[in-house]
């Protein structure tokens, strides 16, 4: 459980932040990361809601961007109710918890929650390997932030009880920052090679994110892919030199 992180992107209310802290302590998780939270996230209202979990609130790490918050994470789950073109493979809370608990104990796993009113943006979901949705009723699908966090934490805790005596030998994946740098290199390379549409390069790139995200990339695979992009960069540079002669 020590390798699980809860990430809140732009939480708008101190009461919700305090409630999340309380839920985290209920289920034995302590690493809270906040991306540009409201300025009052440590106010009296937040502390009143956190109660004995005030230490989690005080120790919460604040980041300017989600990419920074996920830099040392090997696996990230993005929570969303938006059923778009690039969100065909949703996990239930139970499935995401089982997958998270199957990872190596050396791998940091993050569960990312969006804004209370707008959730996570598409560019933020791009940084998450899997999407999790809570099967709420269509008549009122939106859940309170702290309630949604509690539900996910319950599934993680429940799953950990059944696996606490097992050896987690999951496949160790590369840190998120290295994978994202690889994708940005890929984007530049394929744009220069006229493979991606310059008007909407991320349209096809998201398909590659989903493709590589299904199994996850380890450090060696990231290096191999970056080597491939570098080779294509060199070939493309040589081609352009010849075309100018």
C-alpha positions as CSV (number, residue, x, y, z in Angstrom):
1,X,0.0,0.0,0.0
2,X,3.0,2.3,0.5
3,X,3.5,2.6,-3.2
4,X,0.0,4.0,-3.9
5,X,-0.4,7.8,-4.5
6,X,-3.6,9.8,-4.7
7,X,-3.4,12.8,-7.1
8,X,-6.0,15.6,-7.1
9,X,-5.9,18.0,-10.0
10,X,-7.0,21.5,-9.2
11,X,-9.3,20.6,-6.2
12,X,-11.6,23.5,-5.8
13,X,-12.9,23.1,-2.2
14,X,-10.9,22.7,1.1
15,X,-13.7,20.5,2.5
16,X,-13.2,18.0,-0.2
17,X,-9.4,18.0,0.3
18,X,-9.8,17.4,4.0
19,X,-12.4,14.6,3.4
20,X,-10.0,12.9,0.9
21,X,-7.3,13.0,3.6
22,X,-9.6,11.3,6.1
23,X,-10.5,8.6,3.6
24,X,-6.9,8.0,2.8
25,X,-6.1,7.4,6.5
26,X,-9.2,5.1,6.8
27,X,-7.7,2.8,4.1
28,X,-4.0,3.1,5.0
29,X,-2.7,5.3,2.2
30,X,-0.7,8.4,3.0
31,X,0.9,9.9,-0.2
32,X,-1.3,12.8,-1.4
33,X,-0.3,15.0,-4.3
34,X,-2.1,18.2,-5.3
35,X,-1.8,19.9,-8.6
36,X,-2.5,23.6,-8.3
37,X,-5.0,23.3,-5.5
38,X,-7.3,26.1,-4.2
39,X,-5.3,28.5,-2.0
40,X,-7.4,27.5,1.1
41,X,-6.7,23.7,0.9
42,X,-5.1,23.8,4.4
43,X,-7.7,26.1,5.9
44,X,-9.7,25.4,9.1
45,X,-12.5,23.8,7.1
46,X,-10.1,21.3,5.5
47,X,-8.5,20.4,8.9
48,X,-11.9,19.9,10.5
49,X,-12.8,17.4,7.7
50,X,-9.5,15.7,7.9
51,X,-9.7,15.2,11.7
52,X,-6.9,12.7,12.7
53,X,-5.7,12.7,9.1
54,X,-4.4,16.2,9.4
55,X,-0.8,14.9,9.0
56,X,-1.7,13.7,5.5
57,X,-3.0,17.2,4.7
58,X,0.2,18.8,6.1
59,X,2.5,16.5,4.2
60,X,0.7,16.8,0.9
61,X,3.0,17.7,-2.0
62,X,1.9,20.5,-4.3
63,X,2.9,20.5,-8.0
64,X,2.4,23.0,-10.8
65,X,1.5,20.4,-13.4
66,X,0.2,16.8,-13.5
67,X,3.3,15.8,-15.5
68,X,5.4,16.9,-12.5
69,X,3.2,15.0,-10.1
70,X,3.5,11.8,-12.0
71,X,7.2,12.1,-12.8
72,X,8.3,9.3,-10.5
73,X,5.2,7.1,-11.1
74,X,5.4,3.9,-13.1
75,X,1.6,3.5,-13.6
76,X,-1.2,6.0,-13.6
77,X,-5.0,5.5,-13.6
78,X,-7.1,8.5,-14.7
79,X,-10.7,8.6,-13.4
80,X,-13.3,9.9,-15.8
81,X,-16.9,9.7,-16.9
82,X,-16.2,11.1,-20.3
83,X,-16.9,8.4,-22.9
84,X,-14.9,9.7,-25.9
85,X,-13.2,8.2,-28.9
86,X,-10.0,7.4,-27.1
87,X,-11.7,5.9,-24.0
88,X,-12.8,2.6,-25.3
89,X,-11.1,0.5,-22.6
90,X,-12.4,1.4,-19.2
91,X,-11.6,-0.4,-16.0
92,X,-13.9,-0.7,-13.1
93,X,-12.6,0.3,-9.6
94,X,-12.2,-3.3,-8.7
95,X,-10.2,-4.1,-11.9
96,X,-8.0,-1.1,-11.5
97,X,-7.3,-2.0,-7.9
98,X,-6.3,-5.6,-8.8
99,X,-4.0,-4.3,-11.6
100,X,-2.4,-1.8,-9.2
101,X,-1.8,-4.4,-6.6
102,X,-0.2,-6.8,-9.2
103,X,2.6,-4.3,-9.8
104,X,6.1,-4.6,-8.4
105,X,6.4,-3.1,-4.9
106,X,9.1,-0.9,-6.3
107,X,6.7,0.6,-8.8
108,X,4.8,3.8,-7.7
109,X,1.1,3.7,-8.8
110,X,-1.0,6.8,-9.0
111,X,-4.8,7.3,-9.1
112,X,-5.6,10.6,-10.6
113,X,-8.8,12.5,-9.9
114,X,-9.9,15.7,-11.7
115,X,-11.8,18.9,-10.9
116,X,-15.1,18.7,-9.1
117,X,-16.9,20.4,-11.9
118,X,-15.0,19.4,-15.1
119,X,-12.9,16.3,-14.3
120,X,-9.7,15.7,-16.1
121,X,-8.8,17.3,-19.4
122,X,-7.9,15.2,-22.4
123,X,-4.2,16.3,-22.3
124,X,-4.2,15.1,-18.6
125,X,-5.8,11.8,-19.4
126,X,-3.0,11.3,-22.0
127,X,-0.6,11.0,-19.1
128,X,-2.6,8.1,-17.7
129,X,-2.1,4.6,-19.0
130,X,-5.6,3.4,-18.0
131,X,-9.0,5.0,-17.4
132,X,-11.2,4.1,-14.5
133,X,-14.9,4.8,-14.4
134,X,-17.4,4.2,-11.5
135,X,-20.6,2.7,-12.8
136,X,-23.0,5.2,-11.4
137,X,-26.6,5.7,-12.7
138,X,-27.1,7.8,-15.8
139,X,-29.7,9.9,-14.0
140,X,-27.0,11.4,-11.8
141,X,-23.5,10.1,-12.8
142,X,-21.3,12.7,-11.1
143,X,-20.0,11.7,-7.7
144,X,-18.6,13.9,-4.9
145,X,-14.8,13.9,-5.2
146,X,-14.1,12.5,-1.7
147,X,-16.8,9.8,-2.3
148,X,-15.1,8.7,-5.5
149,X,-11.7,8.6,-3.8
150,X,-13.2,6.5,-1.0
151,X,-14.7,4.0,-3.3
152,X,-11.4,3.5,-5.2
153,X,-9.5,3.2,-1.9
154,X,-11.9,0.6,-0.6
155,X,-11.3,-1.6,-3.6
156,X,-7.5,-1.2,-3.2
157,X,-7.7,-2.0,0.5
158,X,-10.0,-5.0,-0.1
159,X,-7.7,-6.3,-2.8
160,X,-4.6,-5.9,-0.5
161,X,-6.1,-8.0,2.2
162,X,-6.3,-11.0,-0.2
163,X,-2.7,-10.5,-1.5
164,X,-0.8,-9.3,1.5
165,X,1.0,-12.7,1.8
166,X,1.8,-12.9,-1.9
167,X,5.0,-11.8,-3.7
168,X,4.2,-9.1,-6.2
169,X,6.3,-10.0,-9.2
170,X,4.7,-7.6,-11.6
171,X,6.5,-6.3,-14.6
172,X,8.4,-3.2,-13.6
173,X,7.6,-0.3,-16.0
174,X,9.5,2.9,-16.8
175,X,8.8,6.1,-14.8
176,X,6.1,8.2,-16.3
177,X,8.5,11.1,-17.0
178,X,10.7,8.9,-19.2
179,X,7.7,7.5,-21.1
180,X,6.3,11.0,-21.6
181,X,9.7,12.2,-22.9
182,X,9.7,9.3,-25.3
183,X,6.2,10.2,-26.6
184,X,7.2,13.9,-27.1
185,X,10.3,12.7,-29.0
186,X,8.0,10.5,-31.1
187,X,5.7,13.4,-31.7
188,X,8.5,15.6,-33.0
189,X,10.0,12.8,-35.1
190,X,6.8,11.8,-36.8
191,X,5.8,15.4,-37.4
192,X,9.2,16.0,-39.1
193,X,8.7,12.9,-41.2
194,X,5.2,14.1,-42.3
195,X,3.6,11.1,-40.7
196,X,1.4,13.1,-38.3
197,X,-1.2,15.7,-39.4
198,X,0.4,19.0,-38.3
199,X,-3.1,20.4,-37.7
200,X,-3.9,17.7,-35.2
201,X,-0.9,15.6,-34.4
202,X,-2.2,14.2,-31.1
203,X,-5.1,12.5,-32.9
204,X,-3.0,9.6,-34.1
205,X,-0.5,9.9,-31.2
206,X,-3.2,9.0,-28.7
207,X,-3.7,5.7,-30.6
208,X,0.0,4.9,-30.0
209,X,-0.4,5.9,-26.3
210,X,-3.2,3.4,-25.9
211,X,-1.3,0.7,-27.8
212,X,1.9,1.0,-25.7
213,X,-0.2,1.6,-22.6
214,X,-1.9,-1.8,-22.7
215,X,1.2,-3.6,-21.5
216,X,3.4,-0.7,-20.3
217,X,7.0,0.0,-21.4
218,X,10.0,-0.8,-19.3
219,X,13.2,1.2,-19.2
220,X,14.8,-0.9,-21.9
221,X,11.9,-0.6,-24.3
222,X,11.8,3.2,-23.8
223,X,15.4,3.4,-24.7
224,X,14.9,1.2,-27.8
225,X,12.0,3.4,-29.0
226,X,14.0,6.6,-28.4
227,X,16.8,5.0,-30.3
228,X,14.4,4.3,-33.2
229,X,13.2,7.9,-33.2
230,X,16.8,9.2,-33.2
231,X,17.6,7.0,-36.2
232,X,14.6,8.3,-38.0
233,X,15.6,11.8,-37.1
234,X,19.1,11.2,-38.7
235,X,17.6,9.5,-41.8
236,X,15.1,12.4,-42.2
237,X,18.0,14.9,-41.8
238,X,20.0,13.2,-44.5
239,X,17.1,13.0,-46.8
240,X,16.5,16.7,-46.5
241,X,20.2,17.4,-47.2
242,X,20.0,15.4,-50.4
243,X,16.8,17.1,-51.5
244,X,18.6,20.5,-51.3
245,X,21.4,19.4,-53.7
